[in-house]
Amino acid sequence: MEPTNNNPIKGGEFLIRKTLPSEIFIPEEWNEEQKMIAQMCDDFIAQEIQPNLDRIDKMEEGFMQSLMEKAGELGMLGMTVPEEFGGMGVDFKTSLLATEHLGKGYSFSVAYGAHTGIGTLPLLYYGNEEQKAKYIPKLASGEWKAAYCLTEPGSGSDANSGKTKAVLSEDGKHYILNGQKMWITNGGFANFMTVFAKIDDDKNLTAFLVEADTEGISLNPEEKKMGIKGSSTRQVFFNNVKVPVENMLSERENGFKIAINILNIGRIKLAAGVLGGSKGAINDTVKYANEREQFGRPISKYGAIRYKLAEQAIRTFVLESATYRAGQNIEDAIEGLIASGMPKGQATLKGIEQFAAECAMLKVAGSECLDYVVDEAVQVYGGMGYSAESPVERAYRDSRINRIFEGTNEINRMLTVDMILRRAMKGELDLMGPAMKVAGELMSIPEMGDAPTGVFGAEHKYLEGFKKTILMVAGSAVQKLMQTLSKEQEVLMNIADMSIITYQAESVLLRVEKMIELKGEAACEAQIAIVKTFFYDAADKIDKAGKDALNSFAEGDELRMMLMGLKRFTKTETFNPKAARQKIAEKIIEANKYCY
């Protein structure tokens, strides 16, 4: 696994290639312009959203639209829109940064994300020049709001099974749409919808650009939801809706591909958004822990509370490391494709598609990070956390949707493995070579080697073991299960979990190594503790997932041999997690906010 620095890393290649700290982007490297964009988003949340959370949740008539329009005036709805269409034209990772800083906005974040992501991007990346010129400036300014109509009562995860139909009119000038869509975010006030339907008996969906005031469109009342109460969620009905033929988006039957590619973007954007939510919830948690006194001292003095604060910080810092690492990898892929002569829109889609597995992993990691953080926030608040008077009650309810949004976490786990294996089958990734090498290593006597040196000598050794574990389990599963592997969902989920943990472990290790190069070891004590604690826990989680998978399909001597290999690859040295977590928590308690 030697580094090859002269060519950028490919999607899924982290499993078989060593990455150097110099090859990744870390949030400590944001430039002044990017920091100003982040500050603008923070100010907007503080001034426009935080004081009005109850008004938003009560769905006060016209209020969310007015917030969207204010965001549009500041340029926040057109971050990724080219300047020629009235946008700011920022690069991909800067758009992730804006999404993170608006991620503390509860229901507003959902409306914003739906408008700027699934609402605008299909048109931006797949529309022709006339379509873009007609609609994009209105969407970038906030004059028009966008929605995305894909899901139906009978088609959720299996999106291509939708029943909405489109039939060409006798005069050939319109497509007549009939059908029903549900869970449509921004549905109550959208002026513009991307609607997916099947023309005649086509196998695949086609996408259409539909103006919401077209005759024949009707809406059900707002859904009553557990969380994100301030976001508009409606069912939309299409009854003989006439859509001009020139409003077909891209080509006939290209709709399913559009949906998949837009979801890839949505997944990494969701990771950035929940990252912002996690930081916001940690801020609330530590402030309360410092103020609340029991038994004569602030509860932040107690080990049980410090454990929670440290674990919130560890998961958030690790998620951030992985999200911006992937963001830069996507950015590099996009730039490489543009340099080779590909138009920017097409290059953006291709670059993101190349890292679809990482996007799926981050969606899972992010939504589960935020769920942990807000759950522990409620616990630290105690009874007060269950009251609607506290900020964490809303955060807890709002968080839960993220494990369902943008493809459920179960679907995303299976997609992670499927997408990496597909790349291997196409010859884009050489997984079999390294997997065979690991299989050969199981037959040999383990080499003792030199004792690891340096701050992270042990962690580098563990990381290599984690990757070997994935290659061993996945390689064996492919050989043993062959054609039935896609049906072995439990095994796929085990492999996905090992991959998600390993990708995050490597990301945070590289980030802190780069930080040490920039600031020195003494300035990074708590971050070093974060890395070491995460790896210590990761080894046990990978061991458990590996064991579950191997016991599911292997047997006899082969199983015994692989279980011995698993034990060897996930073995760790003694480590004091209590002392490390105390160090991590103390910094947050002293700063009275998330400070990493």
VMD Tcl script that draws the C-alpha trace (Angstrom):
set ca {
  {0.00 0.00 0.00}
  {2.58 2.55 -1.07}
  {1.56 6.14 -1.82}
  {1.30 7.21 -5.43}
  {1.26 10.97 -5.18}
  {1.40 11.89 -8.82}
  {-2.21 10.87 -9.49}
  {-5.29 11.85 -7.45}
  {-7.00 9.13 -5.46}
  {-10.08 7.47 -6.99}
  {-13.36 6.68 -5.27}
  {-13.11 3.56 -3.09}
  {-9.33 3.48 -3.50}
  {-8.75 4.37 0.16}
  {-9.05 0.63 0.88}
  {-5.95 -0.28 -1.12}
  {-3.87 2.85 -1.25}
  {-1.91 4.72 1.37}
  {-2.80 8.42 1.58}
  {-0.38 11.03 2.92}
  {-1.44 13.99 5.13}
  {-0.26 16.37 2.40}
  {-2.83 14.84 0.01}
  {-5.92 15.81 2.03}
  {-7.65 19.10 2.79}
  {-8.33 19.91 6.44}
  {-10.73 22.55 7.85}
  {-7.77 24.34 9.46}
  {-6.86 25.45 5.91}
  {-9.98 27.50 5.07}
  {-9.00 30.81 3.44}
  {-10.34 34.25 4.42}
  {-13.02 34.33 1.73}
  {-14.34 30.93 2.80}
  {-14.34 32.00 6.46}
  {-16.36 35.09 5.49}
  {-18.97 32.92 3.77}
  {-19.17 30.73 6.90}
  {-19.56 33.85 9.06}
  {-22.33 35.21 6.82}
  {-24.22 31.93 7.25}
  {-23.68 31.97 11.04}
  {-24.96 35.56 11.23}
  {-28.04 34.68 9.19}
  {-28.87 31.76 11.54}
  {-28.30 33.93 14.64}
  {-30.32 36.91 13.38}
  {-33.09 35.40 11.26}
  {-33.60 31.80 12.39}
  {-32.78 31.38 16.10}
  {-35.13 34.17 17.33}
  {-37.95 32.83 15.14}
  {-37.87 29.06 15.69}
  {-41.40 28.92 17.13}
  {-42.81 31.00 14.26}
  {-41.11 28.64 11.81}
  {-42.41 25.50 13.54}
  {-45.95 26.92 13.65}
  {-45.70 27.35 9.87}
  {-46.77 30.99 10.00}
  {-48.20 31.83 6.58}
  {-45.54 33.11 4.18}
  {-42.77 33.19 6.82}
  {-40.50 30.44 5.45}
  {-40.80 31.97 1.97}
  {-39.68 35.35 3.35}
  {-36.65 33.69 5.01}
  {-35.76 31.99 1.75}
  {-36.00 35.34 -0.05}
  {-33.69 36.98 2.52}
  {-31.22 34.12 2.04}
  {-31.50 34.69 -1.72}
  {-30.70 38.40 -1.35}
  {-27.48 37.46 0.49}
  {-26.51 35.07 -2.33}
  {-26.93 31.95 -0.17}
  {-29.36 30.24 -2.57}
  {-26.97 30.59 -5.50}
  {-23.70 29.41 -3.94}
  {-23.01 26.80 -6.63}
  {-24.86 28.62 -9.43}
  {-22.50 30.15 -12.05}
  {-22.22 33.95 -12.02}
  {-23.81 34.16 -15.49}
  {-27.09 32.95 -13.92}
  {-26.88 35.26 -10.91}
  {-25.00 32.94 -8.54}
  {-21.73 33.08 -6.61}
  {-20.12 30.15 -8.45}
  {-18.16 28.87 -5.43}
  {-16.27 25.57 -5.58}
  {-17.65 22.30 -4.24}
  {-16.06 22.24 -0.79}
  {-17.04 25.88 -0.14}
  {-20.64 24.89 -0.86}
  {-20.22 22.14 1.76}
  {-18.94 24.74 4.23}
  {-22.01 26.94 3.68}
  {-24.26 23.88 4.13}
  {-22.48 23.07 7.41}
  {-22.95 26.56 8.83}
  {-26.62 26.64 7.84}
  {-27.04 23.13 9.32}
  {-27.80 24.68 12.71}
  {-31.02 26.10 11.26}
  {-33.45 23.26 12.11}
  {-36.40 23.30 9.65}
  {-34.91 26.17 7.68}
  {-31.91 23.97 6.86}
  {-34.29 21.42 5.33}
  {-36.06 24.01 3.16}
  {-32.71 25.52 2.14}
  {-31.16 22.13 1.38}
  {-34.12 20.99 -0.71}
  {-34.19 24.22 -2.70}
  {-30.46 24.55 -3.41}
  {-29.83 20.80 -3.77}
  {-32.47 18.51 -5.25}
  {-34.60 21.53 -6.24}
  {-32.03 23.44 -8.33}
  {-29.22 21.02 -9.24}
  {-31.06 18.69 -11.68}
  {-31.77 21.73 -13.86}
  {-28.30 23.22 -13.34}
  {-26.49 20.02 -14.34}
  {-28.87 18.50 -16.88}
  {-30.80 21.45 -18.32}
  {-30.17 22.97 -21.74}
  {-29.15 26.63 -22.03}
  {-32.71 27.87 -22.66}
  {-34.09 26.02 -19.63}
  {-31.30 27.28 -17.38}
  {-31.62 30.88 -18.57}
  {-35.39 30.78 -17.98}
  {-35.42 29.36 -14.45}
  {-32.01 29.39 -12.71}
  {-31.79 33.19 -12.06}
  {-35.21 33.08 -10.35}
  {-34.12 30.13 -8.19}
  {-30.75 31.70 -7.31}
  {-32.39 34.96 -6.19}
  {-35.12 33.26 -4.15}
  {-37.88 34.82 -6.27}
  {-38.92 31.23 -7.03}
  {-38.68 28.28 -4.66}
  {-38.00 24.73 -5.83}
  {-39.21 21.22 -4.97}
  {-38.30 17.74 -6.20}
  {-41.07 15.23 -6.89}
  {-39.72 11.68 -6.92}
  {-41.20 9.59 -4.08}
  {-44.68 8.04 -4.42}
  {-46.88 6.07 -2.00}
  {-45.66 2.80 -3.56}
  {-42.09 3.79 -4.49}
  {-39.63 4.93 -1.84}
  {-36.24 3.19 -1.84}
  {-37.22 1.56 -5.17}
  {-37.56 4.95 -6.85}
  {-37.67 3.64 -10.42}
  {-40.94 1.78 -9.73}
  {-42.94 5.04 -9.73}
  {-46.40 4.97 -11.35}
  {-46.77 8.62 -12.41}
  {-47.39 8.63 -16.17}
  {-46.62 11.06 -19.00}
  {-48.36 10.77 -22.37}
  {-47.62 12.92 -25.42}
  {-50.62 15.05 -26.48}
  {-52.17 14.48 -29.92}
  {-50.69 17.72 -31.26}
  {-47.23 16.69 -29.95}
  {-46.80 19.96 -28.00}
  {-47.28 18.74 -24.44}
  {-46.78 15.77 -22.15}
  {-49.88 15.08 -20.05}
  {-48.89 14.12 -16.49}
  {-51.05 11.99 -14.17}
  {-50.00 10.64 -10.79}
  {-49.30 11.27 -7.14}
  {-46.11 12.25 -5.26}
  {-45.57 12.30 -1.50}
  {-43.16 13.67 1.14}
  {-42.44 16.64 -1.13}
  {-40.29 19.13 0.80}
  {-41.19 22.78 0.03}
  {-44.32 21.38 -1.67}
  {-46.61 23.95 -0.04}
  {-44.91 27.01 -1.53}
  {-42.75 25.81 -4.45}
  {-43.11 27.67 -7.75}
  {-41.00 25.15 -9.63}
  {-40.87 21.36 -9.49}
  {-38.70 18.67 -11.03}
  {-41.18 15.83 -11.57}
  {-40.28 12.24 -12.43}
  {-42.69 10.18 -14.53}
  {-42.67 7.29 -17.02}
  {-43.61 8.02 -20.62}
  {-45.99 5.31 -21.89}
  {-44.54 1.91 -20.92}
  {-40.91 3.02 -20.54}
  {-38.75 1.02 -18.15}
  {-37.04 4.12 -16.70}
  {-38.25 7.47 -15.43}
  {-38.05 10.73 -17.37}
  {-37.65 14.12 -15.62}
  {-39.84 17.17 -16.36}
  {-39.59 20.82 -15.32}
  {-43.04 21.84 -14.10}
  {-44.30 25.26 -13.02}
  {-46.37 24.80 -9.89}
  {-49.26 27.05 -10.97}
  {-49.99 24.82 -13.99}
  {-53.63 23.75 -14.15}
  {-54.28 20.27 -12.73}
  {-51.78 20.40 -9.84}
  {-53.31 20.09 -6.38}
  {-51.88 19.58 -2.89}
  {-52.91 17.68 0.21}
  {-52.75 19.53 3.56}
  {-49.37 19.79 5.30}
  {-48.13 16.53 6.83}
  {-48.07 16.42 10.64}
  {-44.52 15.28 11.42}
  {-42.43 14.18 14.42}
  {-39.74 16.75 13.68}
  {-38.72 19.40 11.12}
  {-42.23 20.76 11.76}
  {-41.46 24.09 10.09}
  {-40.58 22.55 6.73}
  {-43.42 22.26 4.25}
  {-44.15 18.61 3.38}
  {-47.10 17.88 1.09}
  {-48.54 15.28 -1.23}
  {-48.76 16.61 -4.78}
  {-51.36 15.38 -7.30}
  {-51.07 15.71 -11.08}
  {-54.37 15.49 -12.91}
  {-53.96 15.90 -16.69}
  {-51.19 18.47 -16.16}
  {-49.92 19.83 -19.50}
  {-46.13 20.22 -19.58}
  {-44.59 21.74 -22.74}
  {-42.39 19.20 -24.57}
  {-39.45 21.61 -24.31}
  {-39.66 21.17 -20.50}
  {-38.40 17.61 -20.61}
  {-35.13 17.61 -18.66}
  {-32.26 15.90 -20.48}
  {-33.37 12.88 -22.54}
  {-36.23 10.43 -22.37}
  {-35.64 7.71 -19.72}
  {-32.68 9.61 -18.23}
  {-34.69 10.51 -15.12}
  {-33.54 7.62 -12.98}
  {-29.89 8.45 -13.67}
  {-30.57 12.13 -12.82}
  {-32.21 11.07 -9.54}
  {-29.28 8.83 -8.57}
  {-26.62 11.44 -9.37}
  {-28.45 14.22 -7.55}
  {-28.83 11.94 -4.52}
  {-25.04 11.40 -4.49}
  {-24.61 15.15 -4.04}
  {-27.40 15.25 -1.48}
  {-25.67 12.61 0.63}
  {-22.41 14.45 1.16}
  {-24.33 17.73 1.59}
  {-26.39 16.03 4.30}
  {-23.16 15.02 6.06}
  {-22.06 18.68 6.02}
  {-25.45 19.88 7.27}
  {-25.62 17.45 10.21}
  {-22.04 18.38 11.08}
  {-23.27 21.94 11.70}
  {-26.20 20.58 13.69}
  {-23.85 18.47 15.82}
  {-21.62 21.43 16.65}
  {-24.67 23.50 17.57}
  {-26.02 20.78 19.88}
  {-22.61 20.38 21.58}
  {-22.57 24.13 22.26}
  {-25.97 23.85 23.96}
  {-24.88 20.75 25.91}
  {-21.69 22.17 27.37}
  {-23.28 25.52 28.27}
  {-25.98 23.72 30.22}
  {-23.46 21.33 31.86}
  {-21.43 24.33 33.05}
  {-24.49 26.17 34.41}
  {-26.41 23.28 36.00}
  {-25.31 22.51 39.56}
  {-26.03 19.29 41.46}
  {-24.51 18.14 44.75}
  {-22.84 21.53 45.05}
  {-20.91 21.67 41.78}
  {-21.52 22.08 38.03}
  {-22.42 18.77 36.41}
  {-19.56 19.32 33.92}
  {-17.24 18.31 36.79}
  {-18.59 14.74 36.78}
  {-16.98 11.90 34.83}
  {-20.27 10.55 33.44}
  {-21.04 13.94 31.86}
  {-17.46 14.42 30.65}
  {-17.63 11.07 28.88}
  {-20.68 12.29 26.94}
  {-19.12 15.65 26.01}
  {-15.92 13.95 24.86}
  {-17.76 11.35 22.80}
  {-19.93 14.03 21.17}
  {-16.75 15.90 20.23}
  {-14.89 12.80 18.99}
  {-17.67 11.75 16.63}
  {-18.16 15.31 15.33}
  {-14.45 16.02 14.78}
  {-14.02 12.67 12.99}
  {-17.08 13.31 10.77}
  {-15.75 16.76 9.87}
  {-12.34 15.28 8.94}
  {-13.91 12.70 6.62}
  {-16.44 15.09 5.04}
  {-13.91 17.70 3.94}
  {-11.38 15.06 2.90}
  {-14.00 13.64 0.51}
  {-15.08 17.16 -0.52}
  {-11.54 17.97 -1.65}
  {-11.20 14.60 -3.45}
  {-14.40 15.40 -5.37}
  {-13.12 18.93 -6.07}
  {-9.85 17.49 -7.47}
  {-11.75 14.99 -9.64}
  {-13.97 17.79 -11.02}
  {-10.96 20.01 -11.78}
  {-9.19 17.11 -13.51}
  {-12.18 16.44 -15.76}
  {-12.56 20.14 -16.63}
  {-8.85 20.26 -17.51}
  {-9.40 17.32 -19.88}
  {-12.03 19.35 -21.76}
  {-15.30 18.28 -20.11}
  {-17.95 21.00 -19.49}
  {-18.18 22.07 -15.82}
  {-21.69 20.73 -15.15}
  {-20.88 17.33 -16.59}
  {-17.49 17.28 -14.81}
  {-19.19 18.05 -11.48}
  {-21.59 15.14 -11.85}
  {-18.83 12.76 -12.98}
  {-16.50 13.84 -10.16}
  {-19.19 13.30 -7.52}
  {-20.28 10.02 -9.12}
  {-16.70 8.74 -8.83}
  {-16.93 9.20 -5.04}
  {-20.51 7.93 -4.70}
  {-19.41 5.26 -2.19}
  {-17.76 7.88 0.03}
  {-20.91 10.06 -0.22}
  {-23.04 7.10 0.93}
  {-20.65 6.35 3.81}
  {-20.67 9.96 4.96}
  {-24.47 10.13 4.85}
  {-24.64 7.18 7.23}
  {-21.81 8.41 9.48}
  {-23.21 11.95 9.63}
  {-26.83 11.11 10.39}
  {-25.77 8.64 13.09}
  {-23.30 11.12 14.58}
  {-26.00 13.79 14.94}
  {-28.45 11.26 16.40}
  {-25.88 10.35 19.07}
  {-25.03 13.98 19.81}
  {-28.63 15.17 20.25}
  {-29.63 12.08 22.23}
  {-26.84 12.72 24.73}
  {-27.68 16.43 24.72}
  {-31.18 15.59 25.98}
  {-29.64 13.26 28.59}
  {-27.29 15.95 29.90}
  {-30.21 18.38 30.17}
  {-32.14 15.70 32.08}
  {-35.85 16.47 32.55}
  {-35.27 19.93 31.11}
  {-34.15 18.29 27.85}
  {-37.61 16.76 27.46}
  {-39.25 20.17 27.67}
  {-40.06 22.13 24.55}
  {-38.54 25.11 26.39}
  {-35.05 23.67 25.81}
  {-33.20 23.97 22.50}
  {-32.22 20.29 22.52}
  {-35.79 18.94 22.44}
  {-36.29 20.33 18.94}
  {-32.81 19.19 17.87}
  {-33.59 15.63 19.03}
  {-36.84 15.42 17.05}
  {-35.45 17.13 13.97}
  {-32.42 14.84 13.81}
  {-34.32 11.60 13.32}
  {-35.32 12.20 9.69}
  {-31.69 12.29 8.54}
  {-31.34 8.50 8.76}
  {-34.23 8.25 6.26}
  {-33.57 11.27 3.98}
  {-31.46 10.80 0.81}
  {-31.90 7.01 0.89}
  {-32.23 5.17 4.20}
  {-29.04 4.29 6.06}
  {-29.67 0.63 5.31}
  {-29.84 1.34 1.57}
  {-26.72 3.52 1.80}
  {-24.78 0.83 3.64}
  {-25.57 -1.71 0.93}
  {-24.84 0.84 -1.81}
  {-21.40 1.51 -0.28}
  {-20.30 -2.09 -0.80}
  {-22.14 -2.49 -4.11}
  {-20.54 0.62 -5.62}
  {-17.00 -0.32 -4.55}
  {-17.41 -3.89 -5.86}
  {-18.83 -2.59 -9.16}
  {-15.79 -0.39 -9.62}
  {-13.62 -3.45 -9.01}
  {-15.60 -5.52 -11.54}
  {-15.15 -2.78 -14.15}
  {-11.39 -2.84 -13.56}
  {-11.36 0.69 -12.11}
  {-10.15 -0.62 -8.73}
  {-7.82 -3.54 -8.14}
  {-9.42 -5.06 -5.05}
  {-8.74 -8.71 -5.88}
  {-4.93 -8.35 -5.95}
  {-4.70 -6.90 -2.41}
  {-7.45 -9.29 -1.17}
  {-5.46 -12.31 -2.47}
  {-2.33 -10.91 -0.79}
  {-4.18 -10.72 2.56}
  {-5.51 -14.27 2.05}
  {-1.88 -15.41 1.50}
  {-0.81 -13.60 4.64}
  {-3.26 -15.69 6.69}
  {-1.33 -18.82 5.69}
  {2.04 -17.39 6.77}
  {3.64 -16.86 10.17}
  {3.03 -13.26 11.28}
  {6.08 -11.02 10.98}
  {6.98 -9.35 14.25}
  {8.45 -6.25 12.56}
  {9.79 -3.20 14.39}
  {7.86 -1.62 17.23}
  {5.79 1.33 15.90}
  {7.36 4.74 16.43}
  {6.12 8.33 16.40}
  {2.93 9.85 17.80}
  {0.70 7.64 15.67}
  {2.96 4.66 15.01}
  {0.43 2.29 16.60}
  {-2.53 3.87 14.78}
  {-0.87 3.43 11.37}
  {-0.41 -0.23 12.18}
  {-4.05 -0.54 13.28}
  {-5.23 1.22 10.11}
  {-3.39 -1.27 7.95}
  {-5.03 -4.06 9.94}
  {-8.50 -2.52 9.50}
  {-8.04 -2.40 5.73}
  {-6.78 -5.99 5.67}
  {-9.86 -7.05 7.64}
  {-12.19 -5.48 5.06}
  {-10.28 -7.04 2.15}
  {-10.31 -10.45 3.87}
  {-14.02 -10.43 4.71}
  {-15.19 -8.84 1.44}
  {-12.88 -10.99 -0.69}
  {-14.06 -14.17 0.99}
  {-17.73 -13.09 0.78}
  {-17.43 -12.42 -2.97}
  {-15.83 -15.83 -3.56}
  {-18.16 -17.80 -1.28}
  {-21.48 -16.12 -2.02}
  {-20.90 -15.06 -5.65}
  {-24.27 -14.25 -7.23}
  {-26.21 -14.33 -3.94}
  {-24.06 -11.69 -2.19}
  {-26.47 -8.89 -3.14}
  {-29.21 -10.70 -1.18}
  {-27.02 -11.20 1.92}
  {-27.96 -7.85 3.42}
  {-26.60 -8.55 6.90}
  {-23.16 -9.42 5.51}
  {-23.15 -6.33 3.26}
  {-24.06 -4.15 6.24}
  {-21.18 -5.65 8.28}
  {-18.70 -4.89 5.46}
  {-20.17 -1.39 5.10}
  {-19.77 -0.69 8.82}
  {-16.12 -1.76 8.71}
  {-15.56 0.50 5.68}
  {-17.32 3.53 7.21}
  {-15.31 3.24 10.45}
  {-12.03 2.74 8.56}
  {-12.60 5.70 6.22}
  {-13.31 7.95 9.20}
  {-10.34 6.57 11.17}
  {-7.94 7.25 8.32}
  {-9.42 10.72 7.72}
  {-9.02 11.88 11.33}
  {-5.51 10.38 11.57}
  {-4.37 12.25 8.44}
  {-6.00 15.48 9.60}
  {-4.27 15.51 12.96}
  {-0.94 14.50 11.41}
  {-1.28 17.52 9.12}
  {-2.25 19.71 12.09}
  {0.88 18.59 13.96}
  {2.98 19.59 10.93}
  {1.31 23.03 10.94}
  {1.14 23.74 14.70}
  {3.40 21.28 16.51}
  {2.55 18.38 18.78}
  {2.02 20.37 21.98}
  {-0.79 22.44 20.40}
  {-2.64 19.29 19.29}
  {-2.78 17.27 22.52}
  {-6.56 16.99 22.65}
  {-6.82 16.20 18.91}
  {-4.20 13.43 19.38}
  {-6.42 12.07 22.17}
  {-9.41 12.15 19.78}
  {-7.52 10.05 17.21}
  {-6.28 7.52 19.75}
  {-9.71 7.10 21.41}
  {-11.48 6.70 18.07}
  {-9.01 4.03 16.92}
  {-9.26 2.19 20.26}
  {-13.06 1.93 19.88}
  {-12.88 1.32 16.11}
  {-10.80 -1.84 16.55}
  {-13.51 -3.49 18.68}
  {-16.32 -2.41 16.34}
  {-14.48 -3.73 13.27}
  {-13.68 -6.98 15.09}
  {-17.38 -7.47 15.95}
  {-18.64 -6.65 12.43}
  {-15.99 -8.91 10.89}
  {-16.86 -11.76 13.23}
  {-20.58 -11.43 12.51}
  {-19.94 -11.52 8.77}
  {-17.48 -14.45 8.79}
  {-19.67 -16.56 11.08}
  {-22.54 -15.97 8.64}
  {-20.98 -17.61 5.58}
  {-17.66 -19.35 6.35}
  {-17.09 -22.65 8.17}
  {-14.54 -25.24 9.26}
  {-10.79 -24.64 9.02}
  {-11.24 -21.67 6.72}
  {-13.45 -19.92 9.28}
  {-11.01 -20.66 12.11}
  {-8.11 -19.33 10.07}
  {-9.95 -16.10 9.15}
  {-11.10 -15.54 12.74}
  {-7.46 -15.85 13.84}
  {-6.53 -13.32 11.12}
  {-9.32 -11.02 12.29}
  {-8.02 -11.17 15.86}
  {-4.51 -10.34 14.64}
  {-5.65 -7.45 12.39}
  {-7.77 -5.78 15.10}
  {-5.44 -6.24 18.08}
  {-4.61 -3.05 19.99}
  {-2.15 -2.13 22.74}
  {-3.25 -1.04 26.21}
  {-4.75 2.46 26.28}
  {-6.47 4.60 28.94}
  {-9.69 5.89 27.33}
  {-10.84 7.62 30.52}
  {-7.78 9.89 30.69}
  {-8.03 10.67 26.95}
  {-11.72 11.56 27.17}
  {-11.10 13.76 30.23}
  {-8.51 15.71 28.20}
  {-10.94 16.11 25.27}
  {-13.84 17.19 27.52}
  {-11.79 19.64 29.59}
  {-11.04 21.80 26.54}
  {-14.73 22.04 25.61}
  {-15.75 22.77 29.21}
  {-13.12 25.51 29.48}
  {-14.13 27.07 26.14}
  {-17.86 26.64 27.00}
  {-18.44 25.60 23.37}
  {-17.32 23.11 20.71}
  {-13.73 24.23 20.13}
  {-12.10 21.68 17.79}
}
mol new
graphics top color blue
foreach p $ca { graphics top sphere $p radius 0.5 }
foreach p [lrange $ca 0 end-1] q [lrange $ca 1 end] { graphics top cylinder $p $q radius 0.2 }
display resetview
